C-alpha cells in the first residue's frame, strides 16, 4: 500500500548481520482492495508479500483483515486480523457476507407529540408534515455518533418496526416518525439504531460501517451482552 514498512527492494537488501540482533515475531502487511474479491491487486499483493516474507524464514506471517479472511485460505497464513468482522460488518456494505451484526445503539424517547399538516420540526424546518403524524424525540444526535447525513433519510426501530428520521439530526436530539408504530412507542421506550441495519445506515450516510462504528460517542454507556 506504500504507507509503512519495507519495499521488496529494502527487504532483499537486508543482511544477516543486520537481522541477527532482532527478535522478529511477525511479518505483516495489509491488502488494499480486499473488499473487492475480483480485484487483480489482491493476488499481486499476495505474491509480493510471500516474496518479502521469504527473506525472514521461520517468522510467522499475517496479511489479511476481515476482507482478506473472506478471500479464502490462501490469504490466511499464521494469523488473521478480523477487526470489523467481529462486529458483524465488512468494508463493503450490502454484500452477503454471512456475518451477524452485534452493535446496537439505543436512545430513549424523551417526548411524544402530534404534528398537524403544515407543522415543521427541527433546524431549518426541513421537514413539514403533509398529514397528521405522531413523532418521537429521542436522546441521540451527531454528538453520539449518528451521522448528520441521516437527516431525513435514516431510521430507527421500535420492536422491529421502522421509524424514519424527520428533519435534521441535531447534536443531541433526533425526531422520528412513529405514526405507523404507535403501539410500540411510549416515553422512555428505546429507539434502536444500527444492529442489522448497520450496512444500510452506512449506505444512506454515504460512508462505511467503519466510520459509523468508530464514530460512536463516549456519552453512550457500553453494555456487553453475554459477557462472562
Number of C-alpha atoms within 10 A of each C-alpha: 11 7 5 7 12 12 14 14 9 10 16 14 11 12 10 10 8 9 11 9 8 8 8 12 10 15 18 15 20 17 20 16 17 22 19 15 15 11 12 10 15 21 16 11 18 17 12 13 21 14 14 19 21 14 17 18 7 11 14 15 22 19 22 25 22 20 26 25 18 18 17 10 9 10 22 18 13 11 15 16 17 16 15 17 20 15 18 20 29 25 20 18 18 13 11 8 14 8 13 13 18 16 20 15 20 20 21 17 23 15 14 19 10 13 18 14 11 11 15 17 16 17 11 9 12 13 18 16 14 12 11 13 17 17 24 28 22 23 20 26 20 19 18 19 21 28 24 18 17 23 23 17 16 25 25 26 21 18 13 11 15 18 23 20 23 27 22 23 26 18 16 14 21 27 28 26 22 25 16 12 16 16 9 14 18 14 13 13 17 21 26 21 21 23 21 16 18 25 25 18 26 24 17 17 19 12 16 20 25 18 13 18 19 9 15 16 15 10 10 13 9 10 9 9 7 5 5 4
